Amino acid sequence: LAPEHRWAIVQYIAEHGIPPPHDSMLRCSRHRNFAVVTGCEPFGVREEHGRVRLETSRGKLAFDFLVLATGFHVDWSKRPELANLARHIMLWRDCFTPPGDRPFEQGDDPWLGPTLEFTEKVPGAAPWIGRVHCYSFPAFLSHGPLTGDIPAISVGADRIARGIASALWGEDFDRNWEKLLAFKTPELTGEEF
């Protein structure tokens, strides 16, 4: 898809959310003390008398157990394993400007190649960057739900495996070509007839 179509889909999903699985909700909702509170921004939390007290945009709430599904964002500067990569990686904000005045929340996501490989911010500055693949949530904008959506995760794994195998074959072409030319074992020897 064109970048603007990919962005539109991701924005739509972000705005509408992905509901929990039907069976999970049935298991939880049978408990009278279970509740789902959406659109509720947490401001502060404290433990009081064995309960979780939460200050929110919907007022003060108290819980026995609490799960906050707040989403996440990859901060490249706080990930030591990404530090050497970060300055070389093309990001979505480097390639695409979304329409309108909405914040571009996915702007720091990597602009990935066809096999989920990182692409260079400055062509030729870090050609090795294409050997590193992003098989995590930030791949969503470039490839859709291939990294976290259970029905599609095997498609993403296959895409990366094929990309790596293809790259290895291409990088070793000269040796593979010589082996092909040197192959002298005939499949048919004449005794078949």
Backbone as a chain_set.jsonl record, in Angstrom:
{"seq": "LAPEHRWAIVQYIAEHGIPPPHDSMLRCSRHRNFAVVTGCEPFGVREEHGRVRLETSRGKLAFDFLVLATGFHVDWSKRPELANLARHIMLWRDCFTPPGDRPFEQGDDPWLGPTLEFTEKVPGAAPWIGRVHCYSFPAFLSHGPLTGDIPAISVGADRIARGIASALWGEDFDRNWEKLLAFKTPELTGEEF", "coords": {"N": [[0.834, -1.192, 0.0], [0.302, 2.302, -0.488], [2.157, 4.803, 1.343], [0.413, 6.708, 2.586], [-1.981, 5.29, 2.759], [-1.299, 3.131, 4.398], [-0.715, 4.551, 6.734], [-3.252, 5.655, 7.265], [-4.772, 3.374, 7.888], [-3.456, 2.429, 10.213], [-3.862, 4.643, 11.885], [-6.661, 4.578, 12.087], [-7.043, 2.132, 13.423], [-5.676, 2.734, 15.799], [-7.284, 4.781, 16.834], [-9.747, 3.509, 17.215], [-9.173, 1.236, 18.587], [-8.371, -2.135, 19.596], [-10.404, -4.693, 20.419], [-10.563, -6.812, 23.381], [-10.253, -10.427, 23.264], [-13.275, -12.225, 22.615], [-13.946, -14.613, 24.094], [-12.263, -14.298, 26.301], [-13.321, -12.013, 27.511], [-15.839, -13.022, 28.235], [-15.09, -14.907, 30.187], [-14.019, -13.222, 32.164], [-16.062, -11.32, 32.683], [-18.039, -12.648, 34.051], [-17.53, -12.418, 36.689], [-18.624, -10.544, 39.395], [-17.227, -8.36, 40.364], [-15.694, -7.41, 38.317], [-14.595, -5.029, 35.921], [-14.422, -2.963, 33.016], [-12.793, -0.092, 32.185], [-12.752, 2.388, 30.006], [-11.02, 4.92, 28.034], [-9.758, 6.364, 30.065], [-7.629, 8.289, 31.651], [-4.772, 7.771, 33.568], [-3.524, 9.538, 36.413], [-2.278, 9.443, 38.874], [-1.175, 7.101, 41.385], [-1.656, 5.023, 44.248], [-1.143, 2.826, 47.015], [-3.504, 1.716, 49.295], [-4.716, 0.475, 52.241], [-4.535, -2.154, 51.276], [-5.606, -1.963, 48.758], [-5.639, -0.723, 45.376], [-5.449, 2.614, 44.679], [-6.489, 4.932, 42.396], [-5.957, 7.934, 40.714], [-7.71, 9.545, 38.233], [-8.729, 10.68, 34.919], [-11.368, 10.209, 34.984], [-12.122, 10.483, 37.552], [-11.702, 9.417, 41.056], [-10.672, 6.126, 41.585], [-10.932, 2.781, 42.882], [-9.33, -0.356, 43.336], [-9.062, -3.949, 43.562], [-7.402, -5.48, 42.022], [-5.466, -4.428, 39.241], [-5.08, -3.707, 35.85], [-3.323, -1.861, 33.61], [-3.711, -0.854, 30.417], [-1.949, 0.83, 28.535], [-0.622, 1.198, 26.175], [2.365, 1.627, 24.173], [5.602, 3.0, 23.416], [8.46, 3.129, 21.416], [11.427, 4.279, 22.531], [14.171, 5.188, 21.107], [16.53, 6.25, 22.136], [16.697, 5.268, 24.685], [17.267, 2.616, 24.544], [19.846, 0.585, 24.777], [20.76, -1.446, 23.057], [19.947, -0.556, 20.629], [21.23, 1.79, 20.167], [23.54, 2.216, 18.461], [22.393, 1.787, 16.045], [20.294, 3.595, 15.714], [20.855, 6.257, 14.704], [21.299, 5.774, 12.052], [19.041, 4.736, 10.904], [16.277, 4.915, 8.749], [13.35, 6.648, 9.396], [9.76, 6.757, 9.698], [8.89, 9.423, 9.846], [10.875, 10.646, 8.407], [10.266, 10.139, 5.813], [7.597, 10.505, 5.267], [4.836, 12.668, 5.545], [2.056, 13.054, 7.417], [-1.352, 13.771, 6.468], [-3.199, 16.745, 7.375], [-3.434, 18.09, 10.756], [-2.9, 16.39, 12.802], [-1.142, 14.728, 15.468], [1.79, 12.848, 14.705], [2.085, 9.982, 15.733], [3.368, 7.609, 15.108], [5.665, 8.366, 13.904], [8.316, 7.917, 14.701], [8.688, 5.293, 14.155], [10.414, 2.689, 12.396], [11.178, 2.912, 8.899], [10.687, 0.346, 6.997], [12.194, -2.152, 4.863], [11.249, -4.597, 2.27], [11.537, -7.116, 3.559], [11.27, -6.694, 6.25], [13.564, -5.394, 6.989], [15.803, -2.893, 8.261], [16.162, 0.355, 6.797], [18.477, 2.591, 5.246], [19.073, 5.849, 6.519], [20.705, 7.761, 5.323], [21.638, 7.098, 2.202], [24.156, 4.743, 1.535], [25.7, 5.384, 3.753], [25.541, 3.558, 5.847], [25.565, 0.7, 4.901], [25.308, -1.825, 6.0], [23.075, -1.803, 7.573], [20.792, -2.911, 6.478], [20.984, -5.565, 7.076], [19.89, -5.955, 9.467], [16.929, -6.784, 10.98], [13.589, -5.831, 11.802], [11.56, -7.217, 13.888], [9.216, -6.618, 15.509], [6.723, -4.662, 17.295], [7.026, -1.952, 16.166], [7.205, -2.47, 13.436], [4.722, -2.483, 12.373], [3.535, -0.273, 10.944], [4.913, -0.304, 8.539], [4.482, -2.931, 7.596], [2.06, -4.002, 8.476], [0.064, -6.101, 10.704], [2.123, -8.147, 11.318], [3.807, -8.888, 13.335], [2.786, -9.171, 15.852], [0.244, -10.053, 15.854], [-1.409, -12.915, 16.313], [-2.599, -14.673, 14.266], [-1.172, -13.825, 12.019], [1.524, -13.926, 12.528], [3.232, -15.985, 11.699], [3.445, -15.471, 9.014], [4.965, -13.136, 8.981], [7.36, -14.135, 10.106], [8.107, -15.95, 8.111], [8.496, -14.16, 6.011], [10.759, -12.707, 6.888], [12.635, -14.832, 7.084], [12.816, -15.713, 4.413], [13.849, -13.376, 3.288], [16.355, -13.135, 4.563], [17.588, -15.533, 3.727], [17.626, -15.1, 0.958], [19.266, -12.813, 0.815], [21.683, -13.846, 1.829], [22.264, -15.772, -0.137], [22.565, -14.092, -2.379], [24.745, -12.464, -1.563], [26.751, -14.31, -1.539], [27.079, -15.038, -4.128], [29.157, -15.351, -6.137], [30.741, -17.536, -5.232], [28.736, -19.51, -5.091], [28.014, -19.599, -7.798], [30.36, -20.554, -8.996], [30.422, -23.105, -7.836], [28.129, -24.168, -9.002], [28.876, -24.211, -11.724], [30.936, -26.041, -11.535], [29.681, -28.381, -10.966], [29.311, -31.726, -11.695], [27.981, -34.104, -11.524], [25.95, -36.245, -13.094], [22.399, -36.462, -13.476], [20.978, -38.284, -14.989], [22.251, -41.309, -16.174], [22.208, -43.036, -18.312], [21.661, -45.677, -17.839], [19.047, -45.759, -17.243], [17.467, -46.305, -19.363]], "CA": [[0.0, 0.0, 0.0], [0.98, 3.597, -0.447], [2.348, 5.229, 2.741], [-0.76, 7.373, 3.158], [-2.991, 4.269, 3.053], [-0.816, 2.421, 5.588], [-0.899, 5.445, 7.866], [-4.692, 5.773, 7.536], [-5.214, 2.151, 8.566], [-2.9, 2.417, 11.569], [-4.572, 5.679, 12.641], [-8.011, 4.083, 12.356], [-6.941, 1.113, 14.465], [-5.287, 3.406, 17.039], [-8.428, 5.544, 17.339], [-10.856, 2.639, 17.59], [-8.688, 0.195, 19.486], [-8.612, -3.54, 19.293], [-11.061, -5.228, 21.61], [-10.036, -8.078, 23.879], [-10.96, -11.58, 22.684], [-14.634, -12.481, 23.099], [-13.934, -15.632, 25.15], [-11.62, -13.724, 27.493], [-14.294, -11.122, 28.158], [-16.854, -13.854, 28.881], [-14.51, -15.484, 31.406], [-13.843, -12.17, 33.176], [-17.296, -10.589, 32.997], [-18.926, -13.415, 34.947], [-17.21, -12.02, 38.063], [-19.375, -9.314, 39.652], [-16.344, -7.241, 40.674], [-14.886, -7.114, 37.139], [-15.055, -3.879, 35.142], [-13.532, -2.382, 32.022], [-12.954, 1.358, 32.196], [-12.023, 2.877, 28.834], [-10.864, 6.371, 27.934], [-9.526, 6.795, 31.435], [-6.21, 8.622, 31.764], [-4.304, 7.74, 34.958], [-2.672, 10.651, 36.816], [-1.521, 9.07, 40.064], [-1.57, 5.814, 41.969], [-1.097, 4.723, 45.558], [-1.731, 1.651, 47.659], [-4.134, 2.125, 50.551], [-5.492, -0.61, 52.85], [-4.531, -3.344, 50.425], [-6.277, -1.703, 47.48], [-4.983, 0.227, 44.49], [-6.217, 3.849, 44.522], [-6.038, 5.558, 41.157], [-6.497, 9.246, 40.335], [-7.858, 9.462, 36.778], [-9.571, 11.677, 34.251], [-12.757, 9.836, 35.285], [-12.304, 10.554, 38.998], [-10.932, 8.505, 41.894], [-11.128, 4.744, 41.456], [-10.252, 1.84, 43.77], [-9.323, -1.695, 42.751], [-8.336, -5.045, 44.199], [-6.381, -5.785, 41.015], [-5.54, -3.42, 38.195], [-4.245, -3.857, 34.665], [-3.367, -0.649, 32.805], [-3.344, -1.087, 29.024], [-1.699, 2.203, 28.131], [0.122, 1.251, 24.929], [3.8, 1.776, 24.353], [6.336, 3.74, 22.4], [9.882, 2.795, 21.445], [12.321, 5.436, 22.638], [15.456, 4.678, 20.626], [17.627, 6.732, 22.968], [16.726, 4.522, 25.948], [17.522, 1.207, 24.261], [21.268, 0.486, 24.464], [20.998, -2.332, 21.919], [19.591, 0.158, 19.406], [21.949, 3.066, 20.13], [24.385, 2.343, 17.271], [21.537, 1.725, 14.858], [19.302, 4.669, 15.662], [21.193, 7.408, 13.855], [21.387, 5.348, 10.656], [17.772, 4.146, 10.465], [15.233, 5.764, 8.172], [12.11, 6.598, 10.161], [8.594, 7.179, 8.933], [8.829, 10.888, 9.762], [11.851, 11.081, 7.409], [9.767, 9.817, 4.469], [6.161, 10.709, 5.101], [4.169, 13.671, 6.364], [0.625, 12.75, 7.383], [-2.227, 14.906, 6.165], [-3.862, 17.392, 8.507], [-2.614, 18.593, 11.854], [-2.866, 15.401, 13.874], [0.219, 14.316, 15.816], [2.247, 11.655, 13.996], [2.566, 9.145, 16.821], [4.215, 6.539, 14.591], [6.754, 8.977, 13.155], [9.604, 7.349, 15.091], [8.78, 3.89, 13.738], [11.338, 2.551, 11.267], [10.7, 2.711, 7.522], [11.301, -0.951, 6.729], [12.207, -2.719, 3.518], [10.274, -5.669, 2.023], [11.675, -8.267, 4.45], [11.307, -6.103, 7.578], [14.911, -4.915, 7.273], [15.955, -1.454, 8.388], [16.68, 1.04, 5.614], [19.414, 3.653, 5.61], [18.636, 7.243, 6.492], [21.555, 8.37, 4.298], [22.094, 5.994, 1.361], [25.59, 4.502, 1.469], [26.375, 5.685, 5.022], [25.538, 2.359, 6.704], [24.953, -0.363, 4.091], [25.078, -2.992, 6.844], [21.827, -1.661, 8.325], [19.806, -3.811, 5.88], [21.145, -6.911, 7.628], [19.188, -5.967, 10.744], [15.49, -6.842, 10.72], [12.759, -5.37, 12.913], [10.416, -8.115, 14.053], [8.534, -6.174, 16.717], [5.573, -3.809, 16.999], [7.255, -0.822, 15.259], [7.105, -2.887, 12.034], [3.305, -2.459, 11.981], [3.227, 0.746, 9.941], [5.503, -0.724, 7.264], [4.073, -4.264, 7.147], [0.814, -4.497, 9.035], [0.173, -6.836, 11.974], [2.874, -9.394, 11.143], [4.737, -9.133, 14.425], [2.143, -9.332, 17.143], [-1.087, -10.601, 15.645], [-1.147, -14.359, 16.266], [-2.864, -15.317, 12.972], [-0.254, -13.379, 10.958], [2.924, -13.914, 12.975], [4.035, -16.916, 10.895], [3.696, -14.799, 7.734], [6.104, -12.25, 9.232], [8.564, -14.954, 10.28], [8.453, -16.461, 6.785], [9.002, -13.029, 5.232], [12.135, -12.449, 7.314], [13.476, -15.98, 6.728], [13.073, -15.659, 2.968], [14.715, -12.23, 3.032], [17.721, -13.456, 4.99], [18.117, -16.566, 2.814], [17.885, -14.453, -0.328], [20.435, -11.938, 0.971], [22.872, -14.694, 1.959], [22.531, -16.337, -1.46], [23.069, -13.02, -3.238], [26.069, -12.029, -1.122], [27.704, -15.384, -1.801], [26.797, -15.465, -5.503], [30.333, -15.807, -6.884], [31.077, -18.893, -4.788], [27.653, -20.392, -5.522], [28.115, -19.714, -9.264], [31.483, -21.463, -9.277], [29.987, -24.461, -7.459], [27.182, -24.614, -10.022], [29.636, -24.528, -12.937], [31.79, -27.2, -11.273], [28.842, -29.563, -10.713], [29.488, -32.67, -12.801], [27.29, -35.361, -11.26], [24.746, -36.294, -13.946], [21.194, -37.068, -12.914], [20.696, -39.463, -15.822], [23.518, -41.912, -16.59], [21.999, -43.9, -19.464], [21.145, -46.98, -17.422], [17.6, -45.648, -17.022], [16.759, -46.718, -20.574]], "C": [[0.872, 1.246, 0.0], [1.122, 4.029, 1.016], [1.116, 5.883, 3.358], [-1.881, 6.387, 3.497], [-2.59, 3.465, 4.292], [-1.07, 3.27, 6.831], [-2.377, 5.543, 8.245], [-5.209, 4.55, 8.29], [-4.729, 2.123, 10.005], [-3.59, 3.467, 12.437], [-5.968, 5.205, 13.02], [-7.993, 3.074, 13.495], [-6.593, 1.758, 15.803], [-6.473, 4.144, 17.662], [-9.546, 4.643, 17.86], [-10.453, 1.51, 18.524], [-9.018, -1.195, 18.994], [-9.223, -4.151, 20.535], [-10.379, -6.505, 22.099], [-10.811, -9.231, 23.247], [-12.293, -11.842, 23.377], [-14.633, -13.474, 24.265], [-13.291, -15.118, 26.433], [-12.592, -12.823, 28.249], [-15.389, -11.927, 28.849], [-16.338, -14.45, 30.183], [-14.419, -14.438, 32.511], [-15.168, -11.564, 33.617], [-18.26, -11.376, 33.875], [-18.655, -13.103, 36.418], [-17.847, -10.654, 38.33], [-18.474, -8.117, 39.949], [-15.402, -6.898, 39.508], [-15.477, -5.914, 36.406], [-13.987, -3.5, 34.125], [-13.833, -0.891, 32.013], [-12.109, 1.89, 31.043], [-11.922, 4.393, 28.848], [-10.575, 7.012, 29.267], [-8.027, 7.021, 31.627], [-5.775, 8.606, 33.228], [-3.352, 8.905, 35.248], [-1.784, 10.291, 38.002], [-2.047, 7.774, 40.627], [-0.931, 5.675, 43.351], [-1.806, 3.478, 46.095], [-2.273, 2.096, 49.01], [-5.023, 0.986, 51.05], [-5.618, -1.825, 51.931], [-5.238, -3.172, 49.089], [-5.469, -0.7, 46.673], [-5.921, 1.416, 44.324], [-5.629, 4.604, 43.336], [-6.745, 6.886, 40.962], [-6.549, 9.258, 38.814], [-8.669, 10.625, 36.224], [-11.052, 11.384, 34.464], [-13.018, 9.833, 36.794], [-11.414, 9.571, 39.738], [-11.55, 7.116, 41.798], [-10.319, 3.868, 42.401], [-10.405, 0.432, 43.216], [-8.64, -2.695, 43.672], [-7.153, -5.431, 43.31], [-6.564, -4.81, 39.868], [-4.583, -3.769, 37.064], [-4.412, -2.581, 33.858], [-2.866, -0.991, 31.406], [-3.139, 0.28, 28.382], [-0.983, 2.323, 26.795], [1.599, 1.399, 25.212], [4.393, 2.533, 23.191], [7.807, 3.362, 22.528], [10.682, 4.09, 21.464], [13.724, 4.932, 22.328], [16.593, 5.063, 21.559], [17.751, 5.958, 24.281], [16.981, 3.031, 25.755], [18.977, 1.037, 23.857], [21.56, -0.4, 23.25], [20.662, -1.672, 20.579], [20.419, 1.427, 19.196], [22.788, 3.241, 18.863], [23.582, 2.317, 15.981], [20.759, 3.015, 14.636], [19.646, 5.791, 14.689], [21.241, 7.06, 12.377], [20.038, 4.916, 10.069], [16.808, 5.195, 9.927], [13.955, 5.548, 8.98], [10.958, 7.068, 9.278], [8.532, 8.692, 8.8], [9.836, 11.447, 8.764], [11.301, 10.959, 5.99], [8.336, 10.256, 4.209], [5.66, 11.772, 6.062], [2.676, 13.395, 6.292], [-0.206, 13.992, 7.074], [-2.824, 15.503, 7.445], [-2.886, 17.799, 9.591], [-2.559, 17.627, 13.034], [-1.425, 15.038, 14.205], [0.556, 12.996, 15.123], [2.915, 10.732, 15.017], [3.51, 8.037, 16.349], [5.422, 7.084, 13.822], [8.127, 8.426, 13.477], [9.728, 5.867, 14.755], [9.687, 3.786, 12.518], [10.613, 2.352, 9.945], [11.414, 1.453, 7.044], [11.211, -1.354, 5.272], [11.279, -3.918, 3.427], [10.392, -6.893, 2.922], [11.896, -7.813, 5.895], [12.712, -5.646, 7.975], [14.897, -3.395, 7.402], [16.487, -0.894, 7.075], [17.529, 2.22, 6.086], [18.775, 5.033, 5.53], [19.399, 7.998, 5.407], [22.102, 7.228, 3.445], [23.625, 5.923, 1.267], [26.331, 4.727, 2.775], [26.479, 4.463, 5.931], [24.899, 1.197, 5.945], [24.647, -1.636, 4.878], [23.717, -2.962, 7.533], [20.731, -2.584, 7.781], [19.927, -5.249, 6.339], [20.441, -7.051, 8.977], [17.694, -5.85, 10.441], [14.722, -6.464, 11.986], [11.515, -6.251, 12.995], [9.755, -7.827, 15.401], [7.451, -5.167, 16.317], [5.867, -2.625, 16.072], [7.237, -1.185, 13.768], [5.679, -2.734, 11.503], [3.011, -1.472, 10.854], [3.77, 0.354, 8.571], [4.886, -2.008, 6.719], [2.738, -4.762, 7.675], [1.083, -5.372, 10.251], [0.912, -8.167, 11.859], [3.754, -9.743, 12.333], [4.055, -9.36, 15.769], [0.753, -9.914, 17.042], [-0.936, -12.099, 15.392], [-1.481, -14.986, 14.908], [-1.851, -14.954, 11.885], [1.213, -13.524, 11.313], [3.793, -14.86, 12.154], [4.331, -16.327, 9.519], [4.902, -13.87, 7.879], [7.4, -13.019, 9.379], [9.03, -15.508, 8.937], [9.059, -15.357, 5.92], [10.457, -12.714, 5.592], [13.054, -13.59, 6.88], [13.811, -15.978, 5.241], [14.018, -14.5, 2.62], [16.159, -12.509, 3.412], [18.339, -14.491, 4.061], [18.477, -15.962, 1.465], [19.131, -13.564, -0.263], [21.72, -12.756, 1.073], [23.256, -15.306, 0.613], [23.15, -15.282, -2.375], [24.474, -12.569, -2.859], [27.145, -13.065, -1.425], [27.576, -15.892, -3.239], [28.017, -16.037, -6.21], [30.71, -17.232, -6.508], [30.007, -19.89, -5.229], [27.692, -20.629, -7.023], [29.225, -20.691, -9.652], [31.117, -22.903, -8.94], [29.011, -25.02, -8.491], [27.919, -25.029, -11.29], [30.486, -25.784, -12.759], [30.992, -28.49, -11.07], [28.898, -30.501, -11.918], [28.781, -34.001, -12.563], [26.007, -35.406, -12.077], [23.58, -36.97, -13.217], [20.86, -38.353, -13.684], [22.033, -40.013, -16.345], [23.403, -42.805, -17.816], [21.428, -45.249, -19.079], [19.628, -46.951, -17.192], [16.805, -46.184, -18.203], [17.077, -48.153, -20.933]], "O": [[2.024, 1.227, 0.434], [0.291, 3.66, 1.847], [0.806, 5.643, 4.525], [-2.65, 6.627, 4.428], [-3.432, 3.152, 5.133], [-1.57, 2.78, 7.844], [-2.712, 5.517, 9.429], [-5.996, 4.683, 9.227], [-5.502, 1.828, 10.917], [-3.873, 3.208, 13.606], [-6.409, 5.41, 14.152], [-8.809, 3.141, 14.414], [-7.149, 1.378, 16.834], [-6.643, 4.13, 18.881], [-10.214, 4.981, 18.837], [-11.301, 0.901, 19.176], [-9.837, -1.387, 18.095], [-8.61, -4.124, 21.602], [-9.704, -7.192, 21.333], [-11.916, -9.027, 22.744], [-12.409, -11.691, 24.594], [-15.243, -13.216, 25.303], [-13.728, -15.465, 27.53], [-12.671, -12.871, 29.476], [-15.827, -11.557, 29.938], [-17.065, -14.495, 31.175], [-14.709, -14.735, 33.67], [-15.371, -11.321, 34.807], [-19.216, -10.802, 34.395], [-19.441, -13.471, 37.291], [-17.628, -9.71, 37.571], [-18.906, -6.974, 39.802], [-14.423, -6.175, 39.695], [-16.695, -5.789, 36.282], [-12.794, -3.697, 34.356], [-14.982, -0.479, 31.854], [-10.88, 1.845, 31.102], [-12.645, 5.068, 29.581], [-11.09, 8.089, 29.568], [-7.256, 6.069, 31.75], [-6.334, 9.336, 34.046], [-2.484, 9.222, 34.435], [-0.663, 10.786, 38.113], [-3.193, 7.389, 40.394], [0.181, 6.146, 43.589], [-2.913, 3.137, 45.679], [-1.584, 2.771, 49.774], [-5.965, 0.58, 50.369], [-6.682, -2.437, 51.83], [-5.442, -4.148, 48.368], [-4.702, 0.083, 47.234], [-7.058, 1.254, 43.88], [-4.429, 4.876, 43.285], [-7.971, 6.966, 41.033], [-5.534, 9.007, 38.164], [-9.218, 11.437, 36.969], [-11.9, 12.223, 34.157], [-14.001, 9.258, 37.261], [-10.506, 8.97, 39.164], [-12.764, 6.942, 41.91], [-9.161, 4.165, 42.692], [-11.459, 0.064, 42.697], [-7.759, -2.342, 44.456], [-6.048, -5.676, 43.794], [-7.687, -4.411, 39.557], [-3.418, -4.088, 37.299], [-5.528, -2.248, 33.46], [-1.709, -1.378, 31.24], [-4.052, 0.822, 27.758], [-0.756, 3.436, 26.32], [2.033, 1.306, 26.36], [3.78, 2.687, 22.134], [8.335, 3.287, 23.638], [10.619, 4.891, 20.531], [14.382, 4.327, 23.176], [17.524, 4.281, 21.752], [18.803, 5.992, 24.92], [16.915, 2.265, 26.716], [19.325, 1.313, 22.709], [22.501, -0.136, 22.501], [21.047, -2.172, 19.522], [20.312, 2.068, 18.15], [22.755, 4.309, 18.251], [24.052, 2.78, 14.941], [20.592, 3.465, 13.503], [18.785, 6.224, 13.924], [21.225, 7.955, 11.532], [19.92, 4.75, 8.855], [16.557, 6.22, 10.56], [13.537, 4.415, 9.216], [11.169, 7.698, 8.242], [8.158, 9.199, 7.742], [9.692, 12.583, 8.313], [11.808, 11.6, 5.069], [7.915, 10.364, 3.057], [6.012, 11.778, 7.242], [2.084, 13.491, 5.217], [0.192, 15.115, 7.381], [-2.93, 14.824, 8.466], [-1.675, 17.847, 9.377], [-2.206, 18.022, 14.145], [-0.57, 15.038, 13.319], [-0.306, 12.13, 14.976], [4.139, 10.703, 15.147], [4.358, 7.579, 17.115], [6.123, 6.321, 13.158], [9.019, 8.456, 12.629], [10.755, 5.251, 15.036], [9.722, 4.699, 11.694], [9.567, 1.705, 9.884], [12.603, 1.488, 6.725], [10.296, -0.963, 4.548], [10.587, -4.235, 4.394], [9.427, -7.649, 3.04], [12.611, -8.46, 6.66], [13.014, -5.524, 9.163], [14.109, -2.703, 6.757], [17.179, -1.589, 6.331], [17.324, 2.766, 7.17], [18.035, 5.34, 4.596], [18.813, 8.782, 4.66], [22.947, 6.465, 3.914], [24.291, 6.913, 0.96], [27.48, 4.306, 2.905], [27.427, 4.357, 6.71], [23.808, 0.754, 6.304], [23.812, -2.437, 4.458], [23.253, -3.991, 8.025], [19.842, -2.997, 8.527], [19.066, -6.072, 6.029], [20.403, -8.137, 9.555], [17.257, -4.937, 9.741], [15.162, -6.748, 13.1], [10.546, -6.052, 12.262], [9.737, -8.667, 16.301], [7.287, -4.861, 15.136], [5.016, -2.308, 15.241], [7.253, -0.291, 12.922], [5.458, -2.847, 10.298], [2.306, -1.814, 9.905], [3.148, 0.651, 7.551], [4.775, -2.165, 5.504], [2.33, -5.871, 7.333], [2.198, -5.389, 10.773], [0.382, -9.204, 12.259], [4.389, -10.798, 12.337], [4.726, -9.716, 16.737], [0.145, -10.238, 18.063], [-0.392, -12.502, 14.364], [-0.683, -15.79, 14.427], [-1.689, -15.707, 10.924], [2.072, -13.267, 10.47], [4.97, -14.574, 11.931], [5.357, -16.646, 8.919], [5.761, -13.824, 6.998], [8.43, -12.611, 8.842], [10.23, -15.529, 8.661], [10.018, -15.591, 5.184], [11.284, -12.483, 4.71], [14.142, -13.34, 6.361], [14.957, -16.213, 4.857], [14.884, -14.639, 1.757], [17.08, -12.161, 2.672], [19.49, -14.344, 3.649], [19.522, -16.281, 0.898], [19.951, -13.568, -1.181], [22.733, -12.399, 0.47], [24.435, -15.352, 0.264], [24.136, -15.546, -3.062], [25.304, -12.32, -3.733], [28.321, -12.724, -1.553], [27.923, -17.036, -3.531], [27.928, -17.1, -6.824], [30.972, -18.052, -7.388], [30.328, -20.987, -5.688], [27.432, -21.743, -7.479], [29.046, -21.541, -10.524], [31.467, -23.822, -9.681], [29.058, -26.207, -8.817], [27.625, -26.076, -11.868], [30.729, -26.51, -13.723], [31.573, -29.574, -11.009], [28.566, -30.103, -13.035], [28.972, -34.939, -13.337], [25.065, -34.672, -11.778], [23.764, -37.915, -12.45], [20.506, -39.372, -13.091], [22.845, -39.266, -16.891], [24.421, -43.287, -18.315], [20.78, -45.903, -19.896], [19.006, -47.99, -16.973], [15.618, -46.484, -18.074], [16.566, -48.668, -21.927]]}, "num_chains": 1, "name": "protein.A"}
